[in-house]
Amino acid sequence: MSERNRFQYMKFNKVGRTTQLDEGMIMFPRKEEGSPRHSIYKNECPDQLHGFTACMEANNNQLAKCSAQNLALEQCGNKVFKVINAMDAPYDYAKGLPKN
């Protein structure tokens, strides 16, 4: 009987079907105004963020032409996100990380 139930379960969970969890995902914009990531960039990497946004505006929002500025922003952000993810307390978007 248990073997039969296992095969019944497998029949309804075929490869390629998504689960309810996947269908219910909420996608946040990454670098758009008001996104959590943008708020962190604004607090912790303001120079790199300003350089990236200025380049995007000058180049009609073509990311390929701003790859150097995007790389600088991502490198700064990667360090900051590691610190934030390791914190015990939640990140304060208004104040940013405490300055040492």
C-alpha positions, 0 to 999 in steps of 0.5 A: 500500500505504501508503494502505491501511495508513493507512485500516486504522489510522484504522478502528480508532481512531474518534473517541470511543474512549479509549486505553489511557493514558486507561483506566489513569489514576490519580485522586488525591483533591484535598482529602482527608486524605492526598492530596499536595495536602492535604499541600501545603496543610497545610504552605504554607497552614495558616490557609486550610486550617483555615478551609476544613475548619472551614467544611465540618464546620460546613456538613455538607460542602456545598461551596457554603456554603464558597465563600469559604473554598475560594477563599482556599485555592485562591488560596494554593495556586495561588501555592504550586503554581507555585513547586513545579512550577518547582522543580528538586528534588522537593517535600519533603512533611515539611518543605515549602518552604524559608522565606526 
